[in-house]
Amino acid sequence: MREFDDKNLTQAVIGRLAECHDPRFKRIMTSLITHVHDFVREVHLSESEWLTAIQFLTDVGKTCTDKRQEFILLSDTLGVSVLVITLNHPADKGSVESTVLGPFYWQGAPDLPRGSNLAEGVEGEPAFYSGRVLSESGEPLDNALLDIWSGDGNGNGNGNYDMQIPGERGMKARGRIRTDAEGRYWFCSIRPTYYPIPTDGPVGRMLRKMGRHPYRPGHIHMIVSAPEHVPVTTHLFVAGSEYLDSDAVFGMKESLVAQFERHPAGVGPNGEQVETPFYTVNYDFRLRRA
């Protein structure tokens, strides 16, 4: 067939996959072509709208840098990221739930001893994190790794991650902590507060056009892993934080909401003197066997 119309075009494009020898790729592309063509027909996409979409995706690509992933932000805000995660990492038998990686993960955080302060020089109220990493059956996992990162604790809802701060080249509020023989971990950081995702790029323009706010509830990120177990990308959310009910990237999960208990200035959990009020939070992570 040499000529196509809106009725036969979709099958013609799918037919060009006849020599594809990768079954999974062929299935994905067949479904993608089908849904994209159906979408164009359903909304009767105009040429100007089509060009606007192409320019939008071009702008998303141009916004990406080695420290900013605008395509992940786009995927997050459209709920695609958490949908993929939910399908591929179902919580089972009490194992910890996964949620979005987000656009601010930075590989190469320093390995630090248990009890270290990850947030030296970072704005925010001090918080002491502790708990255990366990198997699904409750056995402690020795030498499990927590790769941890968060933004600062700016109380005005304008918090930033280190890579968002102009001129900042070093890592802040990041670190890797390993568990002891009893599966225990503990470290210091700050109590995270709600903050906006970046809105100075094409994703921000899209959110404003959609009439949506850009805020995420207060949370700290971690990737928890252990030998012979499935690694989990997850958060701990601050109970009572603003925007728990309307997370801009749909990543909030009730099982990940943790209570941050406030204490007056005085002796901290490790016997150290703390000059300001501080928080403690305890949370156990259970991992599925690989």
FIVEX-63374 format. One record per atom (N, C-alpha, C): x, y, z; residue in one letter. Coordinates in steps of 0.05 Angstrom, whole numbers, plus 32768, in hexadecimal, padded with zeros to 4 digits. Example, Ala and Ser with C-alpha at 12.3 -4.5 7.8 and 13.67 -1.06 7.14 Angstrom:
<sites>
81087F8E809CA;80F67FA6809CA;81087FBE809CA;81017FD3808ES;81117FEB808FS;81028001809DS;
</sites>
This chain:
<sites>
80117FE88000M;800080008000M;801280198000M;800B802C7FEER;801C80447FEBR;800E805D7FF6R;7FF4805C7FFBE;7FE680748004E;7FD6806D801DE;7FD680808030F;7FCA807A804AF;7FB680908051F;7FA180888061D;7F8E809B806BD;7F8C80978089D;7F7A80A58096D;7F7880A480B3D;7F6D808980BDD;7F63807980AAK;7F58805F80B2K;7F6D804980B0K;7F7E8049809CN;7F9180338098N;7FAD803980A1N;7FB3805280A9L;7FCE805980AFL;7FDA804A80C6L;7FCA804780DCT;7FD5803A80F4T;7FDF801E80EET;7FCE800E80E0Q;7FD77FF380DAQ;7FEE7FF280C7Q;7FF0800680B6A;8007800780A4A;8021800C80B3A;8020801E80C7V;8038802380D7V;803F800B80E7V;802C7FFE80F3I;80317FE68103I;803C7FD080F1I;80327FCF80D8G;803C7FBA80C5G;80597FBD80BFG;80657FD580C2R;80817FD880BDR;80937FCB80D2R;80867FC180E8L;80947FB280FDL;80977F9480F6L;808F7F8C80DFA;808E7F7080D9A;80A97F6280DBA;80BE7F7180D5E;80D97F6580D6E;80E77F6A80F1E;80D97F758104C;80E47F79811FC;80E87F5E812DC;80FF7F588136H;81057F3E8143H;81067F3F8161H;80FF7F56816DD;80FE7F59818AD;80E17F598192D;80D67F43819DP;80B97F4281A3P;80AF7F5781B6P;80BF7F5C81CBR;80B77F7081DER;80B67F8C81D2R;80CB7F9381C3F;80CB7FAD81B6F;80B47FB081A2F;80AF7F9A8194K;80997F9B8180K;807F7F9F818EK;807A7F9281A5R;80617F9581B3R;805E7FB281BDR;80747FBD81C9I;80737FD881D3I;806D7FEC81BDI;807B7FEA81A7M;80787FFD8191M;805C7FFA8184M;80527FE28182T;80377FDE8177T;80227FEC8188T;80247FE981A2S;80127FF581B4S;8015801481B4S;802E801D81B4L;8033803A81B4L;80278047819BL;802C803B8184I;80228046816AI;80038047816BI;7FF780318175T;7FDA802F8176T;7FCE80458187T;7FD98048819FH;7FCE805C81B2H;7FD3807881A9H;7FEB807E819EV;7FF080998195V;7FDE80A0817DV;7FDA808E816BH;7FC880948154H;7FAB8097815EH;7FA380868171D;7F888089817BD;7F8480A3818AD;7F9980AC8198F;7F9880C681A6F;7F9480DD8192F;7FA480DC817DV;7FA280F18169V;7F8680F3815DV;7F7B80DB8157R;7F6080DA814CR;7F4B80E48161R;7F4E80DB817AE;7F3B80E2818EE;7F3881008193E;7F4F810E8195V;7F4E812A819AV;7F4F813B8181V;7F51812D816AH;7F53813B8150H;7F6981508151H;7F8181478157L;7F988158815BL;7F9D816B8143L;7F9F81858149S;7FA581978133S;7FC38199812DS;7FCA81A38117E;7FE681A68110E;7FF581B88123E;7FE981CE812BS;7FF681E0813ES;7FFA81D28159S;7FE681C28162E;7FE981B3817BE;7FFF819E8179E;800181928162W;8016817E815EW;8032818B815FW;803481A28152L;804E81B18153L;805481BB816FL;803F81C3817ET;804381CC819AT;804E81B581ABT;8043819D81A6A;804C818581B5A;8069817F81AFA;807081818196I;808C817B818EI;809F8190819AI;809781A9819AQ;80A781BE81A6Q;80A981BA81C4Q;809381B181D1F;809481AC81EEF;80A8819681F4F;80A8818081E6L;80BA816A81EBL;80D7817381E5L;80DA818481D0T;80F5818F81CAT;80FF819F81E2T;80ED81B081EDD;80F581C08204D;80FB81AF821CD;80ED81998220V;80F381878236V;810F817C8233V;81168174821BG;813181698216G;8146817E821BG;814181968212K;815581AC8215K;815981B38232K;814581AF8243T;814781B6825FT;815781A2826FT;815A818A8265C;816981758273C;8187817C8274C;81938178828CT;81B0817B828FT;81BA8163829FT;81D3816382A6D;81DE814D82B6D;81D3814D82D2D;81C6816382DAK;81BB816682F5K;819D816A82F5K;8191816982DER;8174816D82DDR;8168815C82C7R;8154814C82CEQ;8148813A82BAQ;812A814282B7Q;8126815382A3E;810B815E829FE;80F881488295E;810281348286F;80F0811E827DF;80E6810E8295F;80F7810982A9I;80EE80FB82C1I;80D8810C82CEI;80DD812682D0L;80C9813882DCL;80AF813782CDL;80B0813682B2L;8098813482A2L;808A811982A8L;8099810482A8S;808D80EA82AES;808180E982CAS;808F80F582DDD;808480F682F9D;806A810582FAD;8069811D82EET;8051812E82F1T;8039812382E2T;803D811182CFL;8027810582C0L;801F80EA82CCL;802C80E382E2G;802680CA82F0G;803180B182E3G;804180B482CEV;804B809D82C0V;8060808E82D1V;8072809E82DES;8087809282EES;807C80808304S;8069808A8313V;805E807A8329V;804E8062831FV;804280658307L;8033804F82FCL;8046803882F4L;805C803F82E8V;8070802A82E1V;807B801D82FAV;8081802D830FI;808B80238328I;807780108335I;805E80188336T;804980098343T;80457FEE8335T;80477FED831BL;80437FD5830CL;805B7FC28310L;80737FCD8312N;808B7FBC8313N;80957FB6832FN;808C7FC58343H;80967FC1835EH;807F7FC08372H;806D7FAD836FP;80577FAC8382P;80617FA5839EP;80567FB383B3A;805C7FAB83CEA;80507F9083D4A;80607F7F83E0D;80577F6383E4D;805F7F5A8400D;804D7F4F840FK;80537F438429K;80607F58843CK;80587F71843AG;80627F85844CG;807C7F928443G;80867F8B842BS;809E7F998421S;80987FB6841CS;80AD7FC7841DV;80AA7FE3841BV;80A17FEA83FEV;80907FFE83FCE;8086800783E2E;809A801883D4E;809A801783B9S;80AB802883A9S;809C804183A2S;80AC8056839BT;80A0806E8390T;80B4807B837ET;80AF80938375V;80BE809F835FV;80DB80A58366V;80ED80A28353L;810980A98357L;810C80C88358L;80FC80D68348G;80FE80F38346G;811680FB8335G;81178115832FP;812C811F831CP;81468127832AP;814981238344F;8160812E8352F;81728119835EF;817081008355Y;818280EB835FY;819E80F18353Y;81B280EE8363W;81CE80F4835AW;81DF80DC8363W;81E980CD8350Q;81FA80B68356Q;821480BF8363Q;821F80AE8374G;823980B4837FG;823980C2839AG;822380C183A8A;822280CD83C3A;823780BF83D5A;824280CC83E8P;825880C183F8P;824E80AA840BP;825E8096840FD;825980828423D;8260808D843ED;824E808C8451L;82518099846BL;824C80858481L;825980878498P;8253807584AEP;8238807A84BAP;822C806684C6R;8212806984D3R;8214808084E8R;81FF808F84EAG;81FF80A684FDG;820880C084F1G;821180C084D8S;821C80D884CBS;820580EC84C7S;820D810584C6N;81FA811B84BFN;81FD812084A1N;81E881198492L;81E8811C8475L;81E38139846DL;81D98149847FA;81CF81648478A;81DF817A8485A;81F981778488E;8209818C8494E;820881A58481E;820181BC848DG;820081D4847DG;81E781D8846DG;81D381C68471V;81BA81C78462V;81A481D38474V;819581E58469E;817F81F28478E;816A81DE8480E;816181E08499G;814B81CF84A1G;814E81C684BEG;813881BB84C9E;813881B184E4E;8145819584E5E;8157819084F8P;8165817684F9P;8152815F84FFP;8157814984F2A;8147813184F7A;815A811984F8A;815381068509F;816380ED850DF;815280D68503F;815D80C884F0Y;814F80B284E3Y;815B809884ECY;814A808484F1S;8154806A84FAS;8140805584F2S;8148803C84F3G;8137802684ECG;8147800E84E4G;813A7FFB84D7R;81477FE384CER;81407FDD84B1R;81527FCE84A4V;814C7FC3848AV;81497FA4848EV;81327F9A8486L;812B7F7E848CL;81227F708472L;81237F568473S;81167F46845ES;80F87F468462S;80E97F3B8450E;80CC7F398453E;80C57F29846BE;80D57F168473S;80CF7F05848AS;80D97F1184A4S;80E57F2984A2G;80EE7F3684BBG;810A7F3284C3G;811A7F2484B2E;81367F2084B9E;81467F3984B3E;81587F4184C5P;81687F5984C1P;817C7F5584AAP;81807F698499L;81927F688482L;81AB7F788488L;81C07F69848CD;81DA7F758492D;81E67F828479D;81F27F99847CN;82007FA78466N;81ED7FB08450N;81D37FB38456A;81C17FBF8443A;81C87FDC843FA;81C37FE78427L;81CB80028420L;81B38014841EL;81B4802C842AL;81A180418427L;81AF80588418L;81A7805D8400D;81B2807483F0D;819D808A83F3D;81A5809F8402I;819180B3840DI;819680CE8401I;818080DD83FAW;818380F883F2W;8169810883F8W;816C812283FCS;815481338400S;815B814F83F9S;8146816083F7G;814B817C83F4G;815081888410G;815081A28411D;815481AF842BD;813981B18439D;813A81BC8451G;812181BE8461G;811681DA8462G;811881E9844CN;810E8204844BN;80F082048453N;80EA82138469G;80CF82128473G;80BB82228464G;80C38230844FN;80B08241843FN;80A682338426N;80AB82198424G;80A2820B840CG;80B1821183F4G;80CA821A83F7N;80DC822183E0N;80F5821183E1N;80F481F983ECG;810C81E983EFG;811981E183D5G;813381DB83D7N;814381D483BFN;815581BC83C5N;815B81AD83B0Y;8170819983B1Y;818A81A783AAY;81A0819A83B2D;81BA81A683ADD;81BF81AD8390D;81B6819C837EM;81BB81A18361M;81AA81B88356M;819781C28366Q;818781D8835DQ;819381F38365Q;81A681F38377I;81B1820B8382I;81C782168370I;81C3822E8365P;81D7823A8353P;81F3823B835FP;820682318350G;82228231835AG;822A821B836DG;8216820C8376E;821C81F58388E;822681DD8378E;823E81D4837ER;824A81BE836FR;824B81A48380R;824B81A7839AG;824E819083ABG;8233818483B2G;8234816C83BDM;821B815E83C6M;8214816783E2M;81FA816B83E6K;81F081728400K;81D781608406K;81D481598420A;81BD81488428A;81BC812E8419A;81D481228414R;81D681098406R;81EA80F78414R;81E680DD8413G;81FA80CB841EG;81F080AE841DG;8202809C8420R;81FC807F841FR;82048073843AR;81F080668447I;81F3805B8461I;81EE803D845FI;81FE802D846DR;81FA8010846ER;81F180068489R;81E17FF18489T;81D77FE684A2T;81EC7FD684B1T;81E87FD284CBD;81F97FC084DBD;81EF7FA484D9D;81FB7F9284E9A;81F57F7684E8A;81D87F7084F0A;81CB7F8384FEE;81AF7F7F8506E;819C7F8E84F4E;81A67F9784DDG;81967FA584CAG;818F7FC184D1G;819C7FCD84E5R;81967FE884EER;81A57FFD84DFR;8197801384DAY;81A3802B84CFY;819C804384E0Y;81AC805884DFW;81A5807184ECW;81B7808784E0W;81AB809E84DDF;81BA80B584D1F;81AB80CE84D8F;81B880E584D4C;81AB80FF84D9C;81A7810D84BEC;8192811C84BCS;818E812E84A5S;817B814484AFS;816A814D849DI;8156816284A5I;813A815684A1I;8127816384AER;810B815C84AAR;8102816A8490R;80FC815B847BP;80F681678462P;80DB81768462P;80D9818A8452T;80C081998450T;80B681988433T;809D81A0842FY;809381A08414Y;80A281B48402Y;80A281AF83E8Y;80B181C183D6Y;80A581BE83BAY;80AB81D183A8P;80A181CF838DP;80B581C0837BP;80AB81B08369I;80BC81A68354I;80C381BD8342I;80D881BB8332P;80E081D18320P;80CA81D9830DP;80C481F3830DT;80AF81FD82FBT;80B9821182E7T;80D4821482E4D;80DF822782D2D;80E3821C82B6D;80DA820382B1G;80DD81F78297G;80C381EF828BG;80C481DF8276P;80AB81D78268P;809781C88279P;80A181B8828CV;808E81A9829DV;807F81BD82AFV;808D81D182B8G;807F81E682C8G;806A81F482B8G;807081FA829FR;805C8207828DR;804481F5828AR;804981DB8287M;803381C88284M;802181C8829DM;802E81C782B4L;801E81C682CDL;800D81DF82D0L;801881F682CAR;8008820F82CCR;7FF0820E82B8R;7FF5820482A0K;7FDF8202828DK;7FCA81EF8296K;7FD281DA82A5M;7FBF81C682B0M;7FB181D082C9M;7FBA81E782D4G;7FAE81F182EDG;7FB781E18306G;7FCF81D68305R;7FD981C6831BR;7FEE81D4832BR;7FF081CD8345H;800681D78356H;801F81C58352H;803781CF8359P;804F81BF8354P;805B81B2836DP;804C81B18383Y;805881AA839DY;8058818C83A3Y;806E818483B0R;8070816983BBR;8070816B83DAR;8064815883E8P;806581588405P;80828153840EP;8087815A8428G;80A281558433G;80A981388432G;80C181318428H;80CA81168426H;80E881148424H;80F380FD842BI;810F80F78427I;811180DE8415I;812480DE8402H;812680C883F0H;813B80B383FAH;8137809B83F2M;814C808683F6M;8148806F83E2M;815E806483D9I;815E804A83CBI;8169803683DFI;8159802283E6V;8161800F83FAV;81677FF483EBV;817E7FE983F0S;81867FD083E2S;81957FBE83F5S;81957FA583EEA;81A47F9183FEA;81A97F7983EBA;81C07F6B83EFP;81C57F5383DEP;81AE7F4083DEP;81A87F3583C6E;81937F2183C2E;81777F2B83C8E;81747F4583C8H;81597F5183CCH;81547F6683B7H;813B7F6C83B2V;81337F7F839DV;81377F9C83A9V;81477FAC839BP;814B7FC883A5P;81317FD883A2P;812D7FEB83B3V;81147FFB83B3V;811C801983B3V;8110802783A1T;8111804583A1T;80F9804F83AFT;80FD805D83C5T;80E6806483D5T;80EA808083E3T;80D7808883F2H;80D880A18402H;80CF809B841FH;80D580AE8431L;80C680B08449L;80B980CC8449L;809E80CC844BF;808F80E5844BF;808A80EE8468F;808A8108846CV;808581148486V;80678115848CV;805F810784A1A;8043810784A8A;803A812484AEA;8023812B84A3G;8018814684A7G;8023815B8494G;803481538482S;803F8167846FS;80298171845CS;802C818A8453E;801B8194843FE;801E81838425E;800981818416Y;8008817483FCY;800B815683FCY;800781498413L;8006812C8413L;7FEF81228402L;7FDA81318400D;7FC2812983F1D;7FC3813183D4D;7FD8814083CCS;7FD8814983B0S;7FF5814B83A6S;8005813783ACD;8021813683A3D;8022813B8384D;8032814E837CA;803381568360A;803C813F834DA;804B812B8359V;805481158348V;804780FA834FV;803280FB835FF;802180E48366F;803180CE8374F;804780D68382G;805880C1838EG;805280BB83ABG;803F80C983B8M;803980C483D4M;802B80AA83D8M;8035809B83ECK;8028808183F4K;802580818412K;800E8079841BE;8008807A8438E;801C806A8449E;80258053843ES;80388042844DS;8053804F8451S;805880658442L;807280728444L;8071808C8455L;805980918461V;805780A98472V;806180A2848EV;807580B28497A;808280AC84B1A;807D80C384C4A;807B80BC84DEQ;807780D084F3Q;809280DB84FBQ;809580F684FAF;80AD81048503F;80A6810F851EF;80B281048533E;80AC810D854FE;80BF81248556E;80B3813A855FR;80C281528566R;80CC81518583R;80E5815A8587H;80F1815A85A2H;80FD817685A7H;80FD817F85C0P;810A819885C6P;8128819685C4P;813681AC85C2A;815381AC85C2A;815D819E85DBA;8173818F85D8G;817E818085EEG;818F816985E5G;818D815385F2V;819D813C85EBV;8190812C85D5V;81A0812785C0G;8195811985A8G;819680FB85ACG;818C80EC8599P;818A80CF859BP;81A580C1859FP;81BA80CD8595N;81D480C08598N;81E580CC85AFN;81D780DB85C1G;81E480E785D8G;81F1810185D3G;81EF810C85BBE;81FB812685B4E;81E8813C85BDE;81F4815485C0Q;81E4816B85C7Q;81DA817885AEQ;81BF817D85ADV;81B281898596V;81A881A4859FV;81B181B98591E;81AC81D5859AE;819081DF8592E;818381D18580T;816881DA8577T;815581C38579T;813B81C88578P;812881B28577P;812E819F8560P;812881868563F;812F8172854FF;8119815D854DF;811B814C8539Y;810681388533Y;8114811C8533Y;810481088539T;810D80ED8536T;80F880DE8525T;810180CB8515V;80EF80BB8505V;80FB809F8503V;80EA808B8505N;80F3806F8504N;80E3806184EFN;80F0805284DDY;80E2804584C8Y;80F2802C84BFY;80E4801584BDD;80F17FFC84B4D;80EA7FF78496D;80FE7FEF8487F;80FA7FE8846BF;80FC7FCA8468F;80E77FBE845BR;80E87FA28455R;80EB7F9E8437R;80FF7F8D842FL;81057F898413L;80FD7F6C840AL;80F47F6B83F2R;80ED7F5183E6R;81077F4383DDR;81077F2983DER;811E7F1A83D3R;811D7F1C83B5R;81357F1D83AAA;81377F1F838DA;812E7F058380A;
</sites>
